[in-house]
Amino acid sequence: MTVTADFAISLDGCIAGTGVTVDNPGGDGAEPLFEWIHNLASWRERQGMAGGEENRDSELMREWFDATGAVVMGRTMYDTGEEFWGDNPPFRTPVFVLTHRPRPTLVKEGGTTFTFVTDGIHSALARAKAAAGDRNVDIAGGASTVRQYLAAGLVDELQLHVVPALLGDGLRLFEGTGTGPRRVEQVRVVGTPLATHLKYRFVK
């Protein structure tokens, strides 16, 4: 089992724009971070839509879906995504939401369940690992959540989909992680017109 983190990111290191709210989940000016994914066949399948482009980007997205057996996310990501994901979210696996506000587990269509965890990142990860079986656990975000897992040395692999855009300002993934120096080894580089897909493994 591998603990992963997987993000679309701008050339200047942002994974969201400024002004992230429930009504503006990507933040201001962040459209280029997400436009590349919306017409991929693998993404559209997960949204219950037909068609889409079958290309290398779509293959990588399908690979992620197939390999992931459970997801951990923060409450802000859940709150900003809840309406957009609707009754059939794209995860189709157990999702564990870090929160200080308890809420009963939600069972959605397609195999997605949202379990709200109030006792910290280690508890959420342990529950996700138990649910994932022999598949991976993905730390989905947002920025604060993945920074906590990076700082604790709990992420094994990091995949960045570098989109050819500069946001200028926004939520920066590696700002304030407090991890100190970390060694990583490059696992894979795939370049397409839509994004450069970089996968790294943390050396432990």
Phi, psi and chi 1 to 4 in degrees:
 res  aa     phi    psi   chi1   chi2   chi3   chi4
   1 MET       -  139.6  174.8 -172.3  -66.5      -
   2 THR  -122.5  137.6  -57.5      -      -      -
   3 VAL   -94.8  119.7  178.4      -      -      -
   4 THR  -116.5  162.4   65.2      -      -      -
   5 ALA  -138.2  135.6      -      -      -      -
   6 ASP  -139.0  118.0 -168.2  -72.4      -      -
   7 PHE  -140.6  143.2  -71.3   92.7      -      -
   8 ALA   -80.8  137.0      -      -      -      -
   9 ILE  -144.6  144.2 -170.2  167.3      -      -
  10 SER   -79.3  169.4   67.3      -      -      -
  11 LEU   -62.0  -27.8  -75.3  173.0      -      -
  12 ASP   -98.2   21.2   49.2   -7.4      -      -
  13 GLY    86.4   15.1      -      -      -      -
  14 CYS   -96.7  138.5  -63.2      -      -      -
  15 ILE  -108.6   -0.5   60.5  171.6      -      -
  16 ALA  -161.8  161.6      -      -      -      -
  17 GLY   -85.0 -169.8      -      -      -      -
  18 THR   -81.4  161.1   57.5      -      -      -
  19 GLY    69.5   39.5      -      -      -      -
  20 VAL   -69.3  125.1  173.1      -      -      -
  21 THR  -140.3  174.7   65.1      -      -      -
  22 VAL   -59.3  -36.6  171.7      -      -      -
  23 ASP   -84.1  -10.6  -63.0  -35.9      -      -
  24 ASN  -138.5   66.2 -173.4   26.6      -      -
  25 PRO   -64.1  -29.9   19.7  -31.2      -      -
  26 GLY   -87.0  -11.0      -      -      -      -
  27 GLY    84.0  170.7      -      -      -      -
  28 ASP   -71.8  132.2  -62.5  -29.6      -      -
  29 GLY    76.2   11.0      -      -      -      -
  30 ALA   -93.9    5.9      -      -      -      -
  31 GLU   -52.1  -40.5  -69.1   82.0    4.8      -
  32 PRO   -60.9  -24.2  -24.7   34.7      -      -
  33 LEU   -67.2  -26.5  -70.2 -179.5      -      -
  34 PHE  -117.6  -14.0  -50.3  106.9      -      -
  35 GLU   -61.4  -35.4  -73.4  171.6  -12.1      -
  36 TRP   -63.7  -25.9   68.8  -82.5      -      -
  37 ILE   -88.7  -23.8 -163.2  174.7      -      -
  38 HIS   -68.9  -23.3  -70.3  158.0      -      -
  39 ASN  -104.5   10.2 -160.4   41.7      -      -
  40 LEU   -74.1  139.1  -58.9 -177.1      -      -
  41 ALA   -59.2  -41.3      -      -      -      -
  42 SER   -65.4  -35.5   53.7      -      -      -
  43 TRP   -71.6  -43.4  175.3 -103.3      -      -
  44 ARG   -64.1  -35.9  -68.1  177.0   65.6   84.4
  45 GLU   -58.1  -44.2  -72.5  167.6    9.6      -
  46 ARG   -68.7  -21.1  -73.7  -75.0  174.1  141.4
  47 GLN   -93.6    4.3  -60.6  -64.6  -39.2      -
  48 GLY    74.7   24.9      -      -      -      -
  49 MET  -114.7  150.0  -62.2 -177.3  -70.9      -
  50 ALA   -88.9  168.2      -      -      -      -
  51 GLY    78.3 -160.0      -      -      -      -
  52 GLY   102.0  167.8      -      -      -      -
  53 GLU   -86.7  130.0  -63.1 -180.0   11.1      -
  54 GLU   -96.8  103.4  -79.9  -69.7    3.8      -
  55 ASN  -145.8 -173.0   52.6   25.5      -      -
  56 ARG   -64.6  -36.7 -171.5   65.6  174.1  117.9
  57 ASP   -60.9  -43.3  -54.1  -83.3      -      -
  58 SER   -65.1  -38.2 -176.3      -      -      -
  59 GLU   -61.8  -42.8  -69.1  172.2    4.6      -
  60 LEU   -65.9  -38.2  -67.7  171.4      -      -
  61 MET   -65.9  -41.1 -176.0   59.5   56.5      -
  62 ARG   -65.2  -37.6 -173.6  174.3  -73.4  108.4
  63 GLU   -58.5  -43.9  175.8 -173.8  -77.5      -
  64 TRP   -62.6  -47.5 -179.3   90.1      -      -
  65 PHE   -58.4  -45.8  -78.0  129.9      -      -
  66 ASP   -66.8  -32.4  -68.8  -15.5      -      -
  67 ALA   -85.5  -16.4      -      -      -      -
  68 THR   -93.7  123.6  -59.5      -      -      -
  69 GLY  -106.2  -12.3      -      -      -      -
  70 ALA  -163.7  157.5      -      -      -      -
  71 VAL  -132.5  143.4  171.5      -      -      -
  72 VAL  -117.9  134.6  175.9      -      -      -
  73 MET  -143.9  163.9   69.8  175.8   59.1      -
  74 GLY   -86.0  165.6      -      -      -      -
  75 ARG   -66.9  -33.9 -175.1   60.4 -175.6  -96.6
  76 THR   -63.5  -43.2  -62.2      -      -      -
  77 MET   -60.9  -42.4 -179.0  175.4  178.0      -
  78 TYR   -62.7  -48.1  173.1   80.1      -      -
  79 ASP   -61.9  -39.2  -73.3  -16.1      -      -
  80 THR   -78.2  -20.6   54.7      -      -      -
  81 GLY   -99.4  -15.6      -      -      -      -
  82 GLU   -54.3  -49.7 -179.5  179.1   16.4      -
  83 GLU   -69.5  -41.2 -177.4  175.5  -17.5      -
  84 PHE   -63.4  -41.8  174.7   74.2      -      -
  85 TRP   -70.8  -29.4  -64.0  -35.3      -      -
  86 GLY    68.9 -152.9      -      -      -      -
  87 ASP   -81.5  -13.5  -67.7  -31.7      -      -
  88 ASN  -130.0   75.5 -170.8    7.2      -      -
  89 PRO   -63.1  157.9  -20.4   33.5      -      -
  90 PRO   -76.4   -7.2   27.7  -35.4      -      -
  91 PHE   -71.7  -46.9  -54.2  101.7      -      -
  92 ARG    56.5   33.2  -59.3 -173.3 -176.2  176.8
  93 THR  -147.9  169.3   61.0      -      -      -
  94 PRO   -64.8  135.7  -21.7   33.9      -      -
  95 VAL  -120.4  131.4  178.7      -      -      -
  96 PHE  -112.4  119.4  -62.7   87.0      -      -
  97 VAL  -104.5  118.4 -177.9      -      -      -
  98 LEU   -73.0  129.3  -72.2  161.6      -      -
  99 THR  -159.2  159.1 -175.5      -      -      -
 100 HIS  -103.1    0.6  -63.0  -63.9      -      -
 101 ARG  -116.5   99.1  -67.3  172.4  -77.6  148.3
 102 PRO   -59.1  150.4  -19.6   31.6      -      -
 103 ARG  -157.6  143.7 -177.8  172.9  175.1  178.3
 104 PRO   -61.5  151.8  -21.6   32.5      -      -
 105 THR   -60.1  136.7  -64.6      -      -      -
 106 LEU  -106.1  129.4  -61.7  177.7      -      -
 107 VAL  -105.8  120.1  178.5      -      -      -
 108 LYS  -110.1  174.9  -63.2  -73.8 -171.5  174.6
 109 GLU   -70.3  157.2  -62.0  173.2   14.1      -
 110 GLY    80.0    4.5      -      -      -      -
 111 GLY    99.9   -0.5      -      -      -      -
 112 THR   -83.5  129.5  -59.3      -      -      -
 113 THR  -125.4  143.5   58.1      -      -      -
 114 PHE  -111.6  114.8  -68.2  100.9      -      -
 115 THR  -110.5  128.4  -59.3      -      -      -
 116 PHE   -97.2  119.5  -62.6   83.8      -      -
 117 VAL  -109.3  125.2 -179.3      -      -      -
 118 THR  -109.1    0.8   59.3      -      -      -
 119 ASP  -114.5   33.2   50.7   -8.4      -      -
 120 GLY    99.9  173.8      -      -      -      -
 121 ILE   -69.4  -34.4   64.1  170.8      -      -
 122 HIS   -69.0  -40.0  -68.2   87.0      -      -
 123 SER   -64.5  -44.0  174.5      -      -      -
 124 ALA   -62.0  -41.9      -      -      -      -
 125 LEU   -67.7  -40.9 -177.2   56.7      -      -
 126 ALA   -61.7  -41.3      -      -      -      -
 127 ARG   -68.5  -37.9  -64.4  174.5   73.5  169.2
 128 ALA   -65.9  -41.9      -      -      -      -
 129 LYS   -62.3  -40.8  -74.6 -178.1  173.4 -179.6
 130 ALA   -63.9  -35.1      -      -      -      -
 131 ALA   -79.5  -26.2      -      -      -      -
 132 ALA   -78.8  -18.2      -      -      -      -
 133 GLY    65.2 -125.8      -      -      -      -
 134 ASP   -96.8    9.9   59.0   -3.0      -      -
 135 ARG   -95.6  175.2  -62.3  165.7   72.9 -164.2
 136 ASN   -80.4  159.3  -64.9  -18.4      -      -
 137 VAL  -108.7  129.2  172.8      -      -      -
 138 ASP  -109.5  131.5 -170.7   72.1      -      -
 139 ILE   -89.5  103.9  -49.5  -59.8      -      -
 140 ALA   -83.4  -20.8      -      -      -      -
 141 GLY   122.0 -172.5      -      -      -      -
 142 GLY   -75.4 -156.0      -      -      -      -
 143 ALA   -58.2  -45.3      -      -      -      -
 144 SER   -62.1  -41.2  174.2      -      -      -
 145 THR   -65.1  -48.6  -63.6      -      -      -
 146 VAL   -67.5  -32.9   75.4      -      -      -
 147 ARG   -61.4  -39.3  -73.8  173.7 -167.3  152.6
 148 GLN   -63.1  -42.8  -69.1  179.3   64.9      -
 149 TYR   -70.5  -36.7  -80.1   98.7      -      -
 150 LEU   -64.2  -44.0  -72.9  170.6      -      -
 151 ALA   -62.8  -32.9      -      -      -      -
 152 ALA   -84.6   -1.2      -      -      -      -
 153 GLY    69.3   30.6      -      -      -      -
 154 LEU  -101.3   -2.0  -63.8  172.9      -      -
 155 VAL   -98.2  128.4  176.9      -      -      -
 156 ASP   -89.0  -43.0  -59.6  -46.5      -      -
 157 GLU  -133.6  143.5  -70.1 -175.1   -5.7      -
 158 LEU  -125.4  124.3  177.2   66.3      -      -
 159 GLN  -116.0  126.5 -178.6  159.7 -119.8      -
 160 LEU  -117.6  128.8  -58.3  175.6      -      -
 161 HIS  -101.5   96.1  -50.7  -78.9      -      -
 162 VAL   -83.3  112.9 -177.1      -      -      -
 163 VAL   -90.2  136.9  178.3      -      -      -
 164 PRO   -74.3   74.1   26.3  -33.0      -      -
 165 ALA  -154.8  149.8      -      -      -      -
 166 LEU  -113.2  121.9  -63.6  167.5      -      -
 167 LEU   -85.4  -26.8  -93.9   60.3      -      -
 168 GLY    86.1  -42.1      -      -      -      -
 169 ASP  -156.8  155.5 -163.5    7.9      -      -
 170 GLY   153.8 -164.8      -      -      -      -
 171 LEU   -82.0  115.8  -71.5  175.6      -      -
 172 ARG   -97.0  130.3  -60.3 -175.7 -171.1  -81.3
 173 LEU   -61.3  -43.4  178.6   59.4      -      -
 174 PHE   -99.2   11.2  -62.0  110.8      -      -
 175 GLU   -81.8  120.6 -169.4  170.4   85.7      -
 176 GLY    74.7   26.7      -      -      -      -
 177 THR   -72.5  -26.9   56.8      -      -      -
 178 GLY    65.3   25.5      -      -      -      -
 179 THR   -85.2  -20.6   57.8      -      -      -
 180 GLY    72.9 -175.8      -      -      -      -
 181 PRO   -60.8  136.4  -20.5   32.5      -      -
 182 ARG  -135.5  136.3  -63.4  -75.7  -58.3  -79.6
 183 ARG   -91.5  136.5  -71.3 -173.3   59.0 -155.2
 184 VAL  -130.8  154.0  -63.4      -      -      -
 185 GLU  -120.1  140.6   57.2 -175.4   15.0      -
 186 GLN   -76.2  129.2 -174.6  172.3  -75.6      -
 187 VAL   -99.2  -40.0  176.3      -      -      -
 188 ARG  -162.3  145.9 -178.9  175.3   66.2 -165.9
 189 VAL  -132.4  124.3  178.0      -      -      -
 190 VAL  -127.6  119.9  177.9      -      -      -
 191 GLY  -105.2  133.1      -      -      -      -
 192 THR  -135.1  169.0   76.7      -      -      -
 193 PRO   -62.8  -22.6  -25.2   35.9      -      -
 194 LEU   -87.6  -35.0  -62.0  178.6      -      -
 195 ALA  -166.0  160.4      -      -      -      -
 196 THR  -106.1  118.9  -58.8      -      -      -
 197 HIS   -97.8  114.2  -51.9  -82.1      -      -
 198 LEU  -115.2  127.3  -52.5  172.4      -      -
 199 LYS  -118.8  131.2 -179.6 -177.5  -79.1 -169.1
 200 TYR  -126.7  149.9  -61.1   99.4      -      -
 201 ARG  -116.7  132.0 -179.0  178.0  -62.5  117.2
 202 PHE   -74.9  132.8  -72.5   97.2      -      -
 203 VAL   -85.5  124.1  176.9      -      -      -
 204 LYS  -118.1      -  -62.4 -175.7  178.1 -179.3
